[in-house]
Amino acid sequence: MENPVAKANILIEALPYIQRLSGKTVIIKYGGNAMIDHEQIKTIMQDITLLKYVGVNPVVVHGGGPEISRTLSLMNVESRFYKGLRITDKDAIEVVQMVLTGKINKDIVAQLNALGGKAIGISGMDGALLQAEKMEPVDGVDLGYVGKVTNVNSRVLEILANDDYIPVVAPIGIGPDGTAYNINADTAASEIAAAMKAEKLIFLTDIDGIYRNPEDPSSLISAISVPEVNELIKQGVISGGMIPKVQGCIKGVEMGVKRTHILNGTIPHPILLEIFTDVGIGTMVTA
């Protein structure tokens, strides 16, 4: 039989964190392997719904890399990446837009609504939320229809989040001429967090956080400063697809987000464990 006192103690431990975050905005970047297992998806959706019910204003920014790659493969279009960013040609941007806004976004909205949340799905093109321009070539590599965010019209999200709604954002940006751009979801989340002056920015990924030695599971860093992160990037300890995530953490902190977190989204209830417990489970990045 479960100990009822232990359950009560868990709630008491969470109380000061709930009080501190009440009325505050928390941006959650959700994607990758955290979107594959159905049971795991359910626990994340429960976490997000609970945040709303205890007075926090969650905003979900989602990716969908595995689903995009799978759909491109079915259409015989090769998936290509450079430094963690998808090279997006004309064929690829149509698939990216279709998968992110037409399927994944609406799936997340439906799951949150089924749990009693009031989720509304939008893309970065709606209300000119994510205004963008074509990204400059990286090391001479043209990334195609990959965009750099030039402005965030956060008003549309604030209206929803300050009401009863949970905004769910697909990271498709809009250019001055109406062109659709693929925005890296980690980058989009950090830009939105900065624009909304969010209390927290959370990246759900498939690893526990940042390691001092990627080969040593015991070297997980629970808290790290921006200068230390930059040093690990310079040393090559942080590489590949982790770079946009940690750069998103850095940008968020530098632009005023109080705390940024990298969590393992494949652990049950990762958001609640990180922000409502004394110990936490991932890596927190601070100034």
Steps between C-alpha positions, in 0.01 A plus 500: 500500500633845408588730788246788511738710712769470234249623242412796722871582542542507122219755475650709781840494328335631182308780677770774503581435136132521403471828693812641331383408150134598535408745224842459335568382144688174437605416144532128426683384190370152422629276224731225384490161671273635777223491235526131413384288797124535559517446877779755530308751288207464739711583810638815330150610400386439860789715629410787267129481587577494872719810466201690360269378776738617778524850354808478277475615136666234282573563132601196293738538204538168319734348248444183308831396346444120502151533345629746237786264410261205480260690271785624278627142473154378392511768228854396397646833615832472682536658846820705526638686800787735574602580858169375634290705254285343229592605146158594364454528122172583323368142521602468864339826620161387369531173693629678814206741493249220438633272777554766765183705457264239357580191703727541803354830618145371489597170665648688799193726521269198499700323773498806729130558443425135580659556844287806571738766375381770261771483236506708183743417220659772289802528273759774500328635187175569686478861611857541371609334823846397374624757248804371319752539222714247319792383711848583376706204374677314784867436415404556137214246515166636373225364727220589256167603654639515853413825671650729759246665732499879462205578727249324725145632521452363851169686546308215337645251750453729798129538422457122494733409789359764735155361438409133551688373195820305438660624174673231292738648243631340179835667414429618147608861448366751250718720281417859392361366171300219665763230440489213751825424682599199708606635840703272727258421783765555770575844357130584467440403864783721625383797290143462628619460860707818473214697339255388768751557784435142609592380846627169363594347166503120495650283225376139498752278325608134513801540730512591868671838445855626447787269591859602574593170338236367256637147556447518878135499620614612848638828359155661456514871586199610707572874468738682266574860406503646149883544493544133598261392221697704245821335616350149458388591145852626422647174633261294284337341807166644384447427129252406227130535578573613856652826374167668402355395838779645710519808277125539558566480876775762473291734286205468735710586805677787325165645394346490846358149559567423868579128465542264207495121532597198289308188607465140392149494356497118494477487883140495632381845615830680426358854532345446843813325629722787387306806608296378799766301691805605699750284308380516138609259227674695221744784436410859588682778314539838672681826424 
